[in-house]
Amino acid sequence: MTSSSRSLRKLGTSDLEVFPLSLGGNVFGWTADEATSFEVLDAYVAAGGNFIDTADVYSAWVDGNRGGESETVIGKWLASRGRRDDVVIATKGSQHPEFQGLSAANIRAAADASLKRLGTDHIDLYYTHYDKPEVPVEEIIGALDELVKAGKVRHIAASNISAQRLQDSLDFSDREGLARYVALQPHYNLVSRDTYEGELQDVAARAGLGAVPYYALASGFLTGKYRPGVTVDSARAAGAGKHLETERGRNVLTALDEIAQAHGAEIATVALAWLAAQPTVTAPIASARTVEQLPALLAVADVELTQAELDRLTAASQ
């Protein structure tokens, strides 16, 4: 199936049109080697996908890695495939070991380093990865605006930020006529709703921001592979498995099982479809270590849940 037969979604107030599933690049150069990463990227784009998410810190937590491994893999893929204009590249700054924080000087240096690793002259969507409340929003927005005016960044976005800091940033941009956040990357999924729903989501809705949730599948829990008595071989098993211990987690799995069966769909697809249908959400982020994991993610573009099914999942996840 080609991109022409699948609907792209407008990202917030930007001119970016993106596939309803953003491919997470956190695994590239970590649990997926370069060759496998290329295969996953090829298969994602071949299916109509165009929205690739990474960060400069991926994957500095791995022994022997320095950060930037994911961007480097994506940069090599872009160079070898000649597909730069076919994809929307999103990356984030503030967490790389050599570029910590959100001072104006650091934002400039981190963005330049990301551009070099990605082998491109522009980043389509550039996020502040983690807000640093000790830095005035005026300094952060001012530096990001410079990147936009220089043509290095097309649009700016925020992740891991409080509702008040987000509102303050938007107000400053509006008051001074500077680049304005168009998107927000919150931690949000069927078993983790509390950090986004409420004040933060309200700010995003009022400002017309597109939400691009991370941990959309709760580190794999919402794929359905975590069950009582089942051992899963995954780098993220400990984090995902903890949801089995909660009533919310068990109720969500039960509802997902029934709805997935009704649609002849994978559990992961249904979990992503619920998320994609929530107010403000443009495209959930999910990563694939192998090509075999992709179809269930890509199918979110084709599965439409009824209002009753959405309500059932919402109730199960309260």
C-alpha positions as CSV (number, residue, x, y, z in Angstrom):
1,M,0.0,0.0,0.0
2,T,1.4,3.4,-1.0
3,S,1.3,6.7,0.9
4,S,-1.3,8.0,-1.7
5,S,-3.8,5.4,-0.4
6,R,-3.2,6.2,3.2
7,S,-4.2,9.5,4.8
8,L,-1.5,11.8,6.1
9,R,-2.3,14.1,9.0
10,K,-1.4,17.7,9.4
11,L,0.9,18.3,12.3
12,G,-0.5,21.0,14.5
13,T,-0.3,24.5,13.0
14,S,2.7,23.5,10.8
15,D,2.8,22.8,7.1
16,L,4.1,19.2,7.8
17,E,1.9,16.3,6.8
18,V,2.8,13.1,8.5
19,F,1.9,9.4,8.6
20,P,-0.3,8.5,11.6
21,L,2.5,6.4,13.0
22,S,5.8,8.0,13.8
23,L,8.7,5.5,13.6
24,G,10.8,5.6,16.8
25,G,14.5,5.7,16.2
26,N,15.6,4.9,19.8
27,V,16.4,1.3,18.8
28,F,18.7,2.2,15.9
29,G,22.3,1.6,16.9
30,W,21.1,-0.1,20.1
31,T,18.9,-3.2,19.8
32,A,18.8,-2.9,16.0
33,D,22.2,-2.9,14.2
34,E,22.8,-0.7,11.2
35,A,21.7,-3.3,8.6
36,T,18.5,-4.2,10.5
37,S,17.8,-0.5,11.0
38,F,18.1,0.1,7.2
39,E,15.6,-2.8,6.6
40,V,13.1,-1.3,9.1
41,L,13.4,2.2,7.6
42,D,13.0,0.8,4.1
43,A,9.9,-1.2,5.0
44,Y,8.3,1.8,6.9
45,V,8.8,4.1,3.9
46,A,7.7,1.5,1.4
47,A,4.4,1.2,3.3
48,G,3.8,5.0,3.1
49,G,5.4,6.0,6.4
50,N,7.2,9.4,6.4
51,F,7.7,10.5,10.0
52,I,10.9,9.4,11.7
53,D,11.6,10.3,15.3
54,T,15.0,10.3,17.0
55,A,17.1,12.3,19.5
56,D,20.8,13.3,19.9
57,V,21.1,11.2,23.1
58,Y,20.0,7.9,21.5
59,S,21.7,5.7,22.6
60,A,24.2,7.1,25.1
61,W,23.0,4.7,27.9
62,V,24.5,1.7,26.1
63,D,28.1,0.7,27.2
64,G,30.5,1.9,24.5
65,N,28.0,4.4,23.0
66,R,28.5,8.2,23.2
67,G,25.1,9.4,22.0
68,G,24.2,10.2,18.4
69,E,24.2,6.6,17.2
70,S,20.6,6.7,16.1
71,E,21.0,10.0,14.2
72,T,24.1,8.6,12.5
73,V,22.3,5.5,11.3
74,I,19.4,7.6,10.0
75,G,21.9,9.9,8.3
76,K,23.7,7.0,6.6
77,W,20.3,5.6,5.5
78,L,19.2,9.0,4.1
79,A,22.5,9.3,2.2
80,S,22.3,5.8,0.7
81,R,18.6,6.0,-0.3
82,G,18.4,9.6,-1.5
83,R,15.0,9.9,0.3
84,R,15.5,13.1,2.3
85,D,12.6,15.0,0.7
86,D,10.3,12.1,1.2
87,V,10.5,12.0,5.0
88,V,9.9,14.3,8.0
89,I,12.9,14.0,10.4
90,A,12.2,14.9,14.0
91,T,15.1,15.0,16.6
92,K,15.6,16.4,20.0
93,G,18.3,18.3,22.0
94,S,19.3,18.9,25.6
95,Q,20.3,15.4,26.8
96,H,23.4,14.5,24.8
97,P,26.4,14.0,27.1
98,E,28.3,16.7,25.3
99,F,25.4,19.1,24.9
100,Q,23.5,19.1,28.2
101,G,20.9,21.7,28.9
102,L,19.0,24.4,27.0
103,S,21.2,27.5,27.2
104,A,21.2,29.4,23.9
105,A,24.8,28.3,23.2
106,N,24.0,24.7,23.9
107,I,20.9,24.7,21.7
108,R,22.9,26.0,18.8
109,A,25.8,23.5,19.3
110,A,23.5,20.5,19.8
111,A,21.5,21.3,16.6
112,D,24.6,21.7,14.5
113,A,25.9,18.4,15.8
114,S,22.6,16.7,15.0
115,L,22.6,18.2,11.5
116,K,26.1,16.8,10.9
117,R,25.2,13.3,12.1
118,L,22.0,13.3,10.1
119,G,23.9,14.5,7.0
120,T,21.2,17.1,6.2
121,D,21.0,20.9,6.0
122,H,17.7,21.1,7.9
123,I,15.7,19.3,10.6
124,D,12.0,19.3,10.0
125,L,10.9,19.2,13.6
126,Y,13.3,20.0,16.5
127,Y,12.2,19.3,20.1
128,T,13.6,20.5,23.4
129,H,13.9,17.0,24.8
130,Y,13.5,17.8,28.5
131,D,12.6,21.3,29.7
132,K,15.1,23.0,32.0
133,P,13.0,25.3,34.2
134,E,16.2,27.1,35.4
135,V,16.6,28.5,31.8
136,P,14.2,31.4,31.0
137,V,11.7,30.5,28.2
138,E,12.9,33.7,26.5
139,E,16.4,32.3,26.1
140,I,15.1,28.9,24.8
141,I,12.6,30.3,22.3
142,G,15.1,33.0,21.2
143,A,17.7,30.4,20.3
144,L,15.2,28.1,18.6
145,D,13.9,31.1,16.6
146,E,17.5,31.7,15.4
147,L,17.7,28.1,14.1
148,V,14.5,28.6,12.2
149,K,15.6,31.9,10.7
150,A,18.9,30.3,9.7
151,G,17.0,27.6,7.8
152,K,18.5,24.9,10.0
153,V,15.1,23.9,11.6
154,R,11.7,24.1,9.9
155,H,9.5,23.8,13.0
156,I,10.0,23.7,16.8
157,A,8.4,21.5,19.4
158,A,8.6,20.6,23.1
159,S,8.8,17.4,25.1
160,N,8.7,16.7,28.8
161,I,7.5,20.1,29.8
162,S,4.9,21.4,32.3
163,A,1.7,23.0,31.2
164,Q,2.7,26.4,32.7
165,R,6.2,26.4,31.0
166,L,4.5,25.4,27.7
167,Q,2.0,28.2,28.0
168,D,4.7,30.7,28.9
169,S,6.7,29.7,25.9
170,L,3.8,30.0,23.5
171,D,2.9,33.4,25.0
172,F,6.4,34.7,24.5
173,S,6.5,33.5,20.9
174,D,3.2,35.2,20.2
175,R,4.1,38.4,22.0
176,E,7.5,38.7,20.2
177,G,6.5,37.2,16.8
178,L,9.1,34.4,17.2
179,A,9.0,30.8,16.1
180,R,6.3,29.0,18.0
181,Y,6.0,25.4,19.1
182,V,3.8,23.4,16.7
183,A,3.9,20.0,18.4
184,L,4.3,18.4,21.8
185,Q,5.8,15.0,22.6
186,P,4.2,13.7,25.9
187,H,4.4,10.4,27.7
188,Y,0.9,9.0,26.9
189,N,-0.7,5.6,26.3
190,L,-3.6,3.5,27.5
191,V,-1.9,2.6,30.8
192,S,-0.2,6.0,31.4
193,R,-2.8,8.8,30.9
194,D,-2.2,11.0,34.0
195,T,0.8,12.9,32.8
196,Y,-0.9,14.3,29.7
197,E,-4.6,14.3,30.1
198,G,-5.8,17.5,31.9
199,E,-3.9,20.7,32.0
200,L,-1.1,19.9,29.5
201,Q,-3.6,18.5,27.0
202,D,-5.8,21.6,27.5
203,V,-2.8,23.9,26.6
204,A,-2.0,21.8,23.6
205,A,-5.6,21.9,22.4
206,R,-6.0,25.7,22.8
207,A,-2.7,26.3,21.0
208,G,-3.5,23.9,18.2
209,L,-0.4,21.8,18.9
210,G,-0.2,18.3,17.5
211,A,0.7,15.6,20.1
212,V,3.2,12.9,19.2
213,P,3.1,10.6,22.2
214,Y,6.1,8.5,23.2
215,Y,6.0,5.1,25.0
216,A,2.8,4.7,22.9
217,L,2.9,0.9,23.5
218,A,4.1,1.2,27.2
219,S,7.6,-0.2,26.4
220,G,5.9,-3.2,24.7
221,F,3.2,-4.0,27.3
222,L,0.4,-2.9,24.9
223,T,1.6,-5.4,22.3
224,G,0.0,-8.2,24.4
225,K,3.1,-10.2,24.7
226,Y,3.3,-9.7,28.5
227,R,1.1,-12.2,30.3
228,P,1.0,-13.8,33.7
229,G,3.7,-16.5,33.8
230,V,5.3,-15.5,30.5
231,T,8.9,-14.4,30.4
232,V,9.8,-11.9,27.6
233,D,13.3,-11.4,26.3
234,S,13.5,-7.7,25.9
235,A,15.7,-4.8,27.0
236,R,12.5,-3.2,28.3
237,A,10.9,-6.2,29.9
238,A,11.1,-4.9,33.5
239,G,9.4,-1.6,32.7
240,A,6.7,-3.2,30.6
241,G,6.0,-6.1,32.9
242,K,5.1,-3.9,35.9
243,H,1.7,-3.0,34.3
244,L,0.6,-6.7,34.7
245,E,0.6,-6.0,38.5
246,T,-2.1,-3.3,38.2
247,E,-5.8,-3.7,37.8
248,R,-5.7,-1.0,35.1
249,G,-3.1,-3.0,33.1
250,R,-5.1,-6.3,33.3
251,N,-8.4,-4.6,32.4
252,V,-6.8,-2.9,29.4
253,L,-5.4,-6.2,28.2
254,T,-8.8,-7.8,28.4
255,A,-10.5,-5.0,26.5
256,L,-7.7,-5.0,23.9
257,D,-8.0,-8.8,23.4
258,E,-11.7,-8.6,22.7
259,I,-11.6,-5.6,20.3
260,A,-8.5,-6.9,18.4
261,Q,-10.4,-10.2,17.9
262,A,-13.4,-8.3,16.5
263,H,-11.2,-6.5,14.0
264,G,-8.9,-9.4,13.2
265,A,-6.2,-7.0,14.2
266,E,-3.1,-7.2,16.4
267,I,-3.4,-5.9,20.0
268,A,-0.7,-3.3,19.4
269,T,-2.7,-1.9,16.4
270,V,-5.8,-1.4,18.6
271,A,-3.8,0.3,21.4
272,L,-2.3,2.7,18.8
273,A,-5.7,3.3,17.2
274,W,-7.1,4.3,20.6
275,L,-4.2,6.7,21.1
276,A,-4.4,8.1,17.5
277,A,-8.1,8.9,18.1
278,Q,-7.6,11.0,21.3
279,P,-8.0,14.8,21.1
280,T,-4.8,16.6,19.9
281,V,-3.0,13.4,19.0
282,T,-1.5,13.4,15.5
283,A,0.7,10.4,15.4
284,P,1.9,8.0,18.2
285,I,5.5,7.0,18.2
286,A,6.4,3.3,18.2
287,S,9.7,1.6,17.3
288,A,10.4,-1.7,15.6
289,R,13.6,-3.8,16.3
290,T,12.8,-6.0,13.3
291,V,10.8,-5.7,10.0
292,E,8.5,-8.4,11.4
293,Q,7.3,-6.0,14.1
294,L,6.3,-3.3,11.6
295,P,3.0,-4.5,10.2
296,A,1.1,-4.2,13.5
297,L,2.3,-0.7,13.9
298,L,1.6,0.4,10.3
299,A,-1.9,-1.0,10.5
300,V,-3.0,1.9,12.7
301,A,-3.5,3.8,9.5
302,D,-6.2,1.3,8.5
303,V,-8.0,0.4,11.7
304,E,-10.8,2.6,12.8
305,L,-12.4,1.9,16.1
306,T,-16.1,2.5,16.8
307,Q,-17.1,5.1,19.4
308,A,-18.2,2.2,21.6
309,E,-14.8,0.5,21.3
310,L,-13.0,3.7,22.1
311,D,-15.3,4.2,25.1
312,R,-14.7,0.6,26.3
313,L,-10.9,1.1,26.2
314,T,-11.1,4.5,27.9
315,A,-13.2,3.0,30.7
316,A,-10.9,0.0,31.1
317,S,-7.9,2.4,31.4
318,Q,-9.4,4.7,34.1
